[in-house]
Amino acid sequence: MVRAKNMLTAAGISISRCFFNLAKSVSIMTYKTRKTKIQTKTAYRKWSNKQVPWISFAGIYIQEAGFKDGDTCEIKVRRNQLVITKRK
């Protein structure tokens, strides 16, 4: 790694420029943090109504992550975490 860095530097090529060109030429999925607020929704039941937490999200980032209309997904529920995975 050090040798490659020295060779690039000797050739007058900056390391940051190499990484920029590499990232530009290779399609890399970047992980972005999306923020949303947990809302309340009323679940209507035959005998009683109940307030339940509700999350709504939509955006092009869902498509960029590999999901499309009609796909089925699996939601793993963990403490303080929801993991959404596309099913095959």
Secondary structure as UniProt FT lines:
FT   HELIX           2..10
FT   TURN            11..12
FT   HELIX           15..25
FT   STRAND          39..44
FT   STRAND          49..54
FT   HELIX           60..64
FT   TURN            65..66
FT   TURN            69..70
FT   STRAND          73..78
FT   TURN            79..80
FT   STRAND          81..86
//
